Amino acid sequence: MNHFATNHSNNRIEQMNTLLAALQPTKIEIADDSHKHAGHVGARSGGGHYRLLIVSTQFDSKPTLTRHRMIYSVLGDMMKHDIHALAIAAYTPEEL
C-alpha cells in the first residue's frame, strides 16, 4: 500500500472512530481490508472495505439488524462515499 493510501485509510478510520463515539462503545476495533479488494468496483470508486468490532451497552435488547442500522446511521455520509463495504460485529459487553 502506498503512503497516500495509508494516510487516506487512517483518516477514514479516525473519522469512523469519531462518529461511532456517539454509540459510547466500551471497545472498538476497525480494520481496513481494502487491499484485499484491489481492482474491485468499490475500490476503484474510492470506497474502502472495513471490518468493525464494536461493543456498546446501547445495543442491549436490540436485534442485529437494529444494531447495524444504528451504526449506519451514525456513519451517515461515509456509508455513501468512503465506505463501500463494512463487515460488522456488534455486541453488548455481556455478549463477549
C-alpha positions in Angstrom: 0.0 0.0 0.0 1.4 3.4 -0.9 1.9 6.3 1.6 -1.1 8.2 0.3 -3.4 5.2 0.6 -2.2 4.5 4.1 -2.9 8.1 5.2 -6.2 8.2 3.5 -7.2 4.9 5.2 -6.0 6.2 8.6 -8.0 9.4 8.1 -11.2 7.4 7.4 -10.6 5.1 10.4 -10.2 8.2 12.6 -13.4 9.7 11.2 -15.2 6.4 11.7 -14.0 6.3 15.4 -15.1 9.9 15.9 -18.6 9.2 14.5 -19.0 5.8 16.3 -18.2 7.5 19.6 -21.9 8.6 19.6 -22.7 4.9 20.5 -20.5 5.2 23.6 -18.5 2.0 22.8 -16.6 0.2 25.5 -14.5 -1.4 22.8 -14.0 -0.6 19.1 -11.7 -2.1 16.5 -11.7 -1.1 12.9 -9.6 -2.9 10.3 -9.0 -1.8 6.7 -9.4 -4.7 4.3 -9.3 -2.6 1.2 -6.0 -4.1 0.0 -7.8 -7.5 -0.3 -10.2 -6.0 -2.8 -7.9 -4.1 -5.1 -9.5 -3.8 -8.6 -13.0 -4.4 -7.2 -15.6 -1.9 -8.4 -16.0 -0.4 -4.9 -12.2 0.0 -4.6 -11.9 1.7 -7.9 -14.6 4.2 -7.0 -12.7 5.1 -3.8 -14.8 3.3 -1.2 -13.0 1.2 1.3 -13.7 -2.2 2.7 -13.6 -2.3 6.5 -14.2 -4.7 9.4 -15.8 -3.3 12.6 -15.9 -4.8 16.0 -17.9 -2.6 18.4 -19.2 -3.2 21.9 -21.7 -0.9 23.5 -24.4 -1.0 26.1 -26.6 0.8 23.6 -27.1 -2.5 21.8 -28.8 -4.0 24.9 -32.1 -5.8 23.9 -31.7 -4.8 20.2 -31.6 -7.4 17.4 -28.6 -7.5 15.0 -30.4 -5.6 12.2 -31.2 -2.7 14.6 -27.6 -2.6 15.8 -26.4 -2.4 12.2 -28.9 0.4 11.4 -27.6 2.3 14.4 -24.1 2.0 13.1 -25.0 3.0 9.6 -27.0 6.0 11.0 -24.0 7.4 12.9 -21.6 6.8 10.0 -24.0 8.8 7.7 -22.5 10.1 4.5 -19.4 7.9 5.0 -21.5 4.9 4.0 -22.3 6.7 0.7 -18.8 7.8 -0.3 -16.0 6.5 1.9 -17.1 3.0 2.8 -18.0 0.5 0.1 -18.3 -2.5 2.4 -18.5 -2.8 6.2 -18.4 -6.1 8.0 -19.9 -5.5 11.4 -19.7 -7.5 14.7 -21.8 -5.5 17.2 -22.1 -6.8 20.8 -23.1 -5.8 24.3 -20.4 -6.1 27.0 -22.3 -9.2 28.3 -22.1 -10.9 25.0 -18.4 -11.1 24.9 
